[in-house]
Amino acid sequence: MRIILAVLLSVSAASAHDGPEDRVRQLTFEMARTGNSPALFFERATEYRAMGDLENAAVDLQNALHMDGRALDALKALAQTRLEQQQFAAALKAVNRGIELLPAEAQQGNWFFIRAEIYEASGRNADALADFARAFASSNAPPEWYLERAQVQSRLGLFEECIAGLREGVRESGSAVLEEELIEALIDGGHFTEALKRIEPNLKEARLKSSWLLRRARARIGLGKSSKKDLITALKELNERISARTAEVTLIIERGMVLGLLNNPPAAHADLERAISLGAEPSLLWRLRRIIDGDSSGTPAQRADYQSAIQRTASPRYRSADW
């Protein structure tokens, strides 16, 4: 059965301003007083996750599943927790068990999206795209789904598919974030003229202009036009915003791209290393790496890998998990 949504009255009546540490203490006391239950383990795991204590959260979720092996809420939370811990095999075990247990009429999109995230994080981009397709087919997609899928498609060089998906996402949601990613994809895919038409109004309205100047420079380079003025202006703004000690990782990545386009590979590589040291996600770094290394995405082998994954996983079979 599912995790019970309402737990014991004495637990749910706790004051709203209690922090996660207080709730953990209260729940631990309640479990000692009344005995363990899947609901209490699940709630305490939720508080542990809020504290960033992923290991204790995972232990509580496993305990909940030992008591109720069909608890879908606990399976989903365990998959997400193991993903955050980068324990990908354990995350896949949990999400596959959840998909297996879902009733036929259930909305499966969220589960497929979680599994796609696990595949993406573990470097299985083609398998991730196959599950993104399932997620979109079975549920209404929020903007973040479009964004996550687009990032994988771009890294595989599937720019036309990426652009088409982002166009749909912008049309459905009107998201400014998706509009920015669509412009990036247009540049990546060689649609420089359309990219410039979308960049200009945004550049005029932006208070901080470095991101838009970088995009315009990349589009102009693609058209064989001069971009040095835009790059130098962007670099000046970025240097003013980046301090020696602290900075947003996205600004460091942008500066690395600018430096790379200004033909300063050592400085660009230094910003890449700094971004990595600050914990930048790989999904944020691939364009900078591409500029530094002169690497091209979307080789025929990558496209074949994607198509193979779609065919291989068209009728998936899932193993049962023993909780």
Beta strands, then each sheet from edge to edge (+ up, - down):
end
